[in-house]
């Protein structure tokens, strides 16, 4: 059964913020930390993440979807966040919920604790994610009659931060996204879209879900976690 609970990641270092976690927890051994896509891609796939967790629960896998500081209902300011802080929060969540594996989707793979058994579904580098948000801002500015360039915005963002796609990103987040790449190790299972069928939900204009894709993703992950 799904349960919304709270957890307390470190933010800032030395203090604790209270955040929300969705958990399907029956105290089973297979325990999965789900790291969803980042920013607007997260908004478009939140329901799909929950549906995948439901199917994993039915397959015998406990799973946990924690909010990170600055995301969703968090009271922590987003502009104070960085990939470094989010990685530490993900590491804390993995330990706190005694997880055995990670499922990271798209930009979530940038936060996965290193050297842990992981499934990376269509992992994304930070630079393309940042470029897509910059492009969306310049298009919106052009439609509003303003002239903005991605290059000039990026220079500003590295020093002062930027609002991109409705997200107020700090300078540290902008700088870290430019060079961020998923850490794909020997224990990482890459999952491609073709294995799930259909089109990627994060590319759709509005939030959406696809039960067949959720079923396929859960089946792949459960098979990898439950096999001897």
C-alpha positions, 0 to 999 in steps of 0.5 A: 500500500502506498504511504506518504511519509516524511524524511529529513535530508541534510540541508544545509549541511549540519541542519535537517529539512523535512521532506515528503517521501512516497513509500511502498514498504512491506519490509521486503528485502528488494528495496528500490530508491527511485530518482525521477527526472529533473525539473520539467521532465519530472512534472511530466513523468510524476504519475508514471513514476508512481504507477511503476512503483505500484507495479513493482509493489505487486511484483514483490519490490519495496520502493521509495520516491523521496522529494529532494530539497527545493522540489515539489512541496519542499520549503527549502529554496530551490535556488540554494540547491546544487547537484552536489547537495541533491547527490548527498540527499540521494545518498542519505535516502538510499541508506535511510530506507536500506535500499538495495538498488536504484532506478534513475530516470533521465536526469535522476541518473546524475544523482545516483549514489556511485557503486550501487546496483542501478537501473538507468532508464534513458540517462541524460547528461546535464548539458543537454538538459540545461540547453533544452531549458535555455532554448525554452526560455529564449523561445518564450522571450521571442514570443513576448517580443524580447531578445534573449540568447542562450549564450548570454543567459548562460553567462548570467546564470553561471554568476547569478543563477537563472529562472528556466522553465519556471525553475529558479536555479542558482549559479551552483546548479547552472555550473554543475549541470554544464559538466554533469554526466551519469556515473555508469558502472559495472553494476548499472543496467541501462534501459532504452526506450525501445525496451518499453515501447511507445514514445518518451513521456518527457517529450510530450507537451503535457504530463501523461502516463502509459500503463504499458510502459510502466508495466514493462519498466517494472518487469525489467527492474523486478527481474533484475532485482529478484533474479538469483 
